């Protein structure tokens, strides 16, 4: 995983990385969305599902509380023509913060 982040970071242009680091509002909104809103809405909807298997519900809640991976976060943003530097910043910081937030959210 570390090597994927490192290789993706090497592909960034310096100006793109600086711009992504300076846009703290977009980074904050993205992290709140990834770590907070997605977890709350996904977990709430999962709890309302009429299922008998508690294990499946627990698995879905864990899924919604985890931050996005490098593949779904940064690579897909680049393929769609999005801001790769911002997507990479959100993916890296979301995964680092997820170490601390996921146990609290679960």
N, C-alpha and C positions, 0 to 999 in steps of 0.2 A: 504494500500500500504506500509506504514511504517513497519507494522508487517511482510509482505512478505520479504522485504529487510533484516529485522533483523533476521528472521528465517534462511534465506539463508546464511547470514553472519555467523551465529553460526555453520553451517555445514563445514565451511572452516577450513583447517589446517593452523596453523600459518606460516609455511614455504611457503605455496602456496600464502598466502596473501602478505607476504613480497616480494616474487618474482614478483608478479603482480604489486605491488607499485613501485618496482625498474625499471621496464621496461617501462620507459617513452616514448620511441620511438614508441612502439606498441600501447600504450595508446593514444598518440597523433594522430597516423595514424588512429586508430579506431574512435576516436571522430571526426576527420576531415571527415572521410567517412560517419559516421552516421549523423552528423549535417550539413555538407556542401555539399559533393558530391551527396548524395542521394537526398537531397532537390533540388539542382540545376538541376540535370538530370531529376528527376521525374517531377518537375514543368515545365521544358522546354518541355518535351515530352507531358505532359498533355495539355499545351497551343497549341500544334500543332494538337491535335486531332480535327477532324471536328465534333463537337457537338454543338447543339443549346442551350442546357441547361447550363447556366452559373453556376448554383448552384452546379451541379455535378462536373464541372471542379474545382470550388473552394474547394469542399470537397476532391477531389483528391490531390490538392496542399497542403491542410492542413495535409492530411494523410502523404504525403511524407516529410513534414517538421518536423513531430513529431519524437522524439527519440523512440527506441524500448522499449518494455515493459519487465518486468522480465520474463514473460513466453517465449516470442520469443527470448530474448537475452541470458539469463543465463541458463534456464532450458533446452532448446533445445541444447545448446552447451554441457551441461553435458551429455545429452542422446546420443549425437553423439560422445562422447569420447573426446571432446575438453577441453580447459583450462577453467574450471568453475570459477576460481578466477579472471582471466582476463575478462571473460564475465560479471561477477557480477560487477567488477570495472567499466567497460565500461557502463553497464546499469545504475548503480547508478549515476556516474558522468555525463553521457549523459542526464539523466532525470533532474538532478540539473541544468546543463548548459542550457537545453532546455527551462527552465523557462524564461531565459533571451534572448536566441537566436531566439526562435520561433516568438515572436512579431516583431523582426527586420527582419527576413527572409520573413515574410508574408507581 
